[in-house]
Amino acid sequence: MNRQPRPQGALAIDAEMARQHPDARATFTANHSMAIQIAASLKKTGKLLMLGMGASHTVARMVEPLY
């Protein structure tokens, strides 16, 4: 099977995700107790309000066709 090489943009995103991975793991670990409280609230109320979705989600969708 011939696989085409990944585009440079996709490789750059892969590298950035690898760079951020240790920080993301540390963030999850540091916020474990808060996550337990949030999960309990979700179970009790059945509601979730999400604030602060960053522009990176929008930008990623805009450039997705390029890679």
C-alpha positions in Angstrom: 0.0 0.0 0.0 1.4 3.4 -1.0 0.8 6.0 1.6 1.4 9.6 0.8 3.6 11.6 3.2 1.7 13.7 5.6 1.6 17.4 4.6 3.9 19.8 6.5 0.9 21.5 8.2 -0.2 18.1 9.6 3.3 17.3 10.8 3.5 20.7 12.5 0.2 20.0 14.3 1.5 16.5 15.3 4.7 18.0 16.7 2.7 20.7 18.7 0.4 18.1 20.1 3.4 16.0 21.2 4.9 19.1 22.8 1.7 19.9 24.7 1.0 16.4 25.9 3.0 16.4 29.1 1.4 19.8 30.1 -2.1 18.5 29.3 -1.4 15.4 31.5 -0.2 17.6 34.4 -3.3 19.8 34.0 -5.6 16.8 34.3 -3.8 15.6 37.3 -3.7 19.0 39.0 -7.5 19.4 38.5 -8.6 15.9 39.5 -10.4 17.0 42.6 -12.3 19.8 40.8 -13.3 17.3 38.1 -14.9 15.1 40.8 -16.9 18.1 42.0 -18.0 19.0 38.5 -19.0 15.4 37.8 -21.1 15.3 41.0 -22.8 18.5 40.0 -23.5 17.2 36.5 -25.0 14.0 38.0 -27.1 16.0 40.4 -28.4 18.8 38.0 -28.0 17.2 34.6 -26.8 20.5 33.3 -23.5 21.8 31.9 -22.5 25.4 31.0 -19.3 25.6 28.9 -17.6 29.0 28.7 -14.4 30.1 26.9 -14.2 27.9 23.9 -11.1 29.2 22.2 -10.5 30.4 18.7 -8.2 27.5 18.1 -11.2 25.3 17.5 -12.5 27.7 14.9 -9.1 28.2 13.3 -8.6 24.4 13.2 -11.9 23.9 11.3 -11.0 26.7 8.9 -7.6 25.2 7.9 -8.7 21.6 8.1 -9.2 21.3 4.3 -5.6 22.4 3.8 -4.2 19.2 5.4 
